[in-house]
Amino acid sequence: MPDFPPISEETSQDDDLFIHHHLRVDPGQALLRIDKFLMDRLPNVSRSRIQAAVKAGFIKLNNQEVKANHKVHPGDEIKIYLPVPPRDTELIPEDIPLSIQYEDDELLVVNKPAGMVVHPAYNNWTGTLVNGLAYHFQHLPTMKNNDGRPGLVHRIDKDTSGLLVIAKTEMAMYHLAKQFFNHTIERTYYAIVWGAPVEDTGTIDVHLGRSLKDRRVTAAFPEGDFGRRAITHYKVLKRLRYVSLLQCNLETGRTHQIRAHMKYIGHPLFNDATYGGDQILKGTVFSKYRAFVKNCFKIIPRQALHAKTLGFIHPGTNEYVKFDSELPDDFNTVLEKWEDYIQYH
């Protein structure tokens, strides 16, 4: 799901308010109440706060005040005003080591470690991948609604490791962004999940959106009445009795897509605290087993998810290129421990 960061400090001639968000309703959007629509677009904002903002006149649809139950239509323009200017989002270059897998005049491919935030945002204004990119590279391009995140055409979660492609020119950014929009980028993730799917291969085609109970969590909406369509293809690579190693290929790129989809089918990612994978969900009640699992949690103190490969049409040569990365040490070590466990128990 795309972000909608603050745009320039534009003021309204009528009420001297500052525009903080400027959204355009997608062409394929079904009719939906404006408060529900905004819940799926704005991070960490409750429905009650949105309704209060609508009532106060801070949210306008096509430059008109509306009620919270007003339904948005494709192409509608939504502006969200506040009495204070948007936060200064000046990007601070920082000398952060980058693991560059490949680089040429058009792009670079970076292997992001777990624990690194991709771009500056609330509570993480420094120490991000983008802060490092700003230090090591000059004049990286930006796109509309991408202020403060030069070169980025996609992202992965803070505690997910793996490959990201960064655009170095305007042409490369446009070319790559179009491939992501058309779902033609090949993205392969490796994941350790609790339990094992019955079938060796499968596809999860279920809408995802921000949870109506917890805005930090992505929830599945199997009826398709909320959120956006999300498609994940998976293949079981190893069955390790109580956990499995899966290969996941993304057809779409929604927030927390693999994590939410795996929880939906009953196989949360190993040690994924947000989606319940940090509990012992499969196995025995014996104390030695519980101690073994908790030790594995310490080894990989994050969700066991790695963006392993990335394939796309190179914007300069128009040839297909594919990049692969090794599994990080914490991921490999936990896999080896599970293999040893099932061999000797």
N, C-alpha and C positions, 0 to 999 in steps of 0.2 A: 504494500500500500504506500503511495507517495506521501511525502511530508508537504506541509504548506508553511514554510518559515516566514517570518515577518518580511514584508516588502519595504520599500523606502518610506521614510517618514512623511507620508502624504496626509494632509489635513483636510477635513471637510469644511466647505465654505459655510455650511449651515450651523453646525454646532461645535466647531473647533475641536473635534475628536480626532484621534490618530487611528489610522487603519493598521490593525495588527495582522489580520489574515484576509486574503482575497482569493476566493475559491470560485471555480467554474464547475457546474454539475456535469458529470460525464454524459456523453451522448447516449449510452446504453442504460442509464440509470432508470430503474422503475420508480413509479410514484411513491414517495416516502415522506413522512412528516419531517419538517426541517430540524427538529430537535434530535430525532433519531439519526438523520443524515449526518449532522455535525458530530454526534457521538462517535461515529465511525471514522471521522476525519481528524479530530482534534485529540492529541494525546493528553491523558491525565485530566480530563475535564468531565465532570459528572453531568448527568442529564438535568439535575435540578439547577445547576449553575447555568447551563445553556438556557433553560426556560426562564430563569431570572434575567439573563442578559437580553433575551427576546422581549420580555415584558418591559424592561427598562429602555428599550429602543436602541440597544448597542449592536443589534444584529439586523441587517437590512437585506432584503431580497430584491434584486433589480432596483436598488435605491429606494425601496419602500419598506416601511415597517410592517411586519406581519405577526400573526399569532404562532405559538409554538406548534400547533397542530396543522399549520399550513403545509401543503405537500409541494415538494420541489419537483421541477420538471427538467428534462435534459436541456442543457444550455443556460439554465438560470445562473445568475451571478450573485454570489453571497459575499458581503463585506462585514467584517467584525471590527467594531470600533471600541476604543478604550480612552479614558481621559488623559492617560500618560503616554509618552512616546514609547515605541518598541525599544527593547534593550539594545545597547550598542553591541553588535556582533562582530566587531573587528577581529580578524583572524591573527593570532599571534604565532609566528614561525618558531618552531622549537627543534633543537638538534636531537631528534629521536632516531635511533638506529632503525633502518628499514630492511627487511629481508626481500630483496628484489630478485625475482626468479627470471625475469626477462625485461629487456628495455630496448626500444629503438626510437626513432624520431617521432613516431605517432603515439606510442602508448608504453605503459609499463605494467607488468603483472607482479603484484606484491603478495607475499605469504604472511597474512596477519596472525600474530600470536593470540592465543586466548587471553582475555583480560584487557585487551586494548579496544577502546571505543573508536568507531570509525570516524565520526565527525563531531564537532562541538555541539553541545545541546545542554539542556538544563542539568545542573549538577556535574557536568563534564565539559567545562569550557576550555580546558587545556589537557595536554598529554594524549591527544587523539592522533589517529593516523593522519588526518588532514593537517594538523599542526606540524607533523613531521614532513609531510609532502610540501607544505608551504616553505619550509626551511631549505629542503634539498632541491626544489625545482621552482623556477621563476615562471610567472605568467601562465599557470595552468588555466585552462578555460573553465567557464561556468555556464550554466544553462538557466533559463527562466525558472523561477521558483527553486533555485539551487544556490542562492547567495550564501557565501561563507563555506562552501563545500567544493572547492575547485577540483576539477578532474574526475569527480565521482559520477558514475552512471549507475551504480548499484552499491549495496552494502551487505554486511553480515553482522549478526549480533555480537555484542561485546565478548561473551564467553564462548563463542564459536570461533574456531581457528580455520585458516585456509585462504584460498586464493581470491583476489580481487583484481579486476582490470581497471587501470586509471588512464584516462584520456589526456594527451599532452597538447592536442591541437583542437580548435573548434570543429574542424571537419571530422576528426576521430571521435569527438564527443557526440556529434550528431549521428554519425554512422553507427556507433555502438548503442546509443540510446534507442535508435530505431529497431535494432535487433532485439533488445530487451523488450521493447513494446510489442514486437511481433512474436515474442516467445520462441525465437530461433536460436538463442544462446543455449549451448549445452552446459548444464551445471550438474555435476555429480558430487553428492555428499556421502560420507561414510558415517554411520550412526550405530551406537550400541544401544539396544532397547531392552526393556524388560520383557521376558517371555519370548514367544515366537509366533509369527503369523502362520495360520494353517497352510496356506498356499506358499509356494516358493517365490512367486511373483504376484504383483497386484497393483491396482491403481486406486487411489483415493481421490474422488471427485466430489468434494463437499465445500460449500461456502464457508468462508472464514471472515470474522469481523471482531471488533473489540467487544469483550465480554460486557454484558449489561450489568453485571455484578461487580466486576473489578476491571477498571480501565487499563490496567497494566498487562492484562492477559488477553490473548487471542482465543476466541471460542469458535466452535463449529456450529453451523446453523444448517443441519441436513435438509430442512424444508426449503432452503433457498430464499427465505423471506427477509434475510438480513445479511449484511456483509457482501463479499464478492466471491465469485467462483474461484476455487483454488484446486489445482491438480498436481498430485505427487505420485510418481511411479516408483515402486520399490522392488527390490530383489534380495532374498535372503542369501547371504554369502557364507555365514557360519551359524550353526545352531549349537549353542554352548549350554544346553540344558535349561538354565534359568534365565539366560540372556541370549541375545542374538546380535550378530553383526549384519547390518543392512546397508545396501547401496540404495540411495534415494536420488532420483532425478526430478528436478523441478520443471514443470511445464509453465507454471505461473510463479510469481515471486511475491507472495504476501508476507506481511509481518509474522514472524515465528511460524511460518507455514509447516515445516517438517515437524517441529515440536508440537504444534496444536493438532496436526493430522495424526501423529503417532499416539497421542493421548486419546484422540477420538476413537481409534480402532482398538484401544485397550493395551497399547504397548508404549508407555511413556519412555522418553530417552533416559538412559542411566544417569542418575544424579542430577536430573533437571529439577531444581527446587521449585521453579515457577509452575511446572505442570505435574508435580507429584512424584517425579522419578527419584527423589532423594530419600524415599522410603523403601524398605525391603518388601517388594511386591510379589516376588516369586521365591520359592525355595523352602527350606526346612525351618523348624523352630529351634534347632540345636544352637547352643551358644557359640560353638566354634564356627558355624556357618555365618552367624550374625556378625561375629568379629571379623571374619574374612571380608564380608561385604563392606563393613564400615571402614576397613583398611583400604579397600578399593576406592571408596568415596574420598578418602584422604589423598590418594594418589592422583585422582582426577577430580578436583574440587569445582566442577562445572558440568554442564550438560555435555555428554559424549557425542559431539557433533563436529565434523571437519569437512570443509569445502575442498574436496580433493582435486577435482579436475574442472577445467574451464575451456570451452571450445567456442569459436566464433569466426566470422569472416573478417580478416584483417582489413581495416579501413584504407590502408595504403596500397596493398597488393591485390585485394579482392580474392585472396586465397584463404581456404579454411586452415586455421591454426588451432592447436590444442595443447594445453599446458597441464602438467600433472605435478602433484606435490606428495611428499612422504607424510605418513601419519606422524603427528607429534609424539614425543616421548611418553607423555602421560597416557595418551590413547593406546599406544603400543603396549606399554607396561601392563595396563589393566586387561587388555586382550590376552596377553601371555599368562597372567595370573588365572583368568577364567579357564583357559585351555589346560593349565596344570591342575586346576581344581577338579574339573570333570574327569581328568585322566586318573586321578588318585582317589577319588571319592565315589 
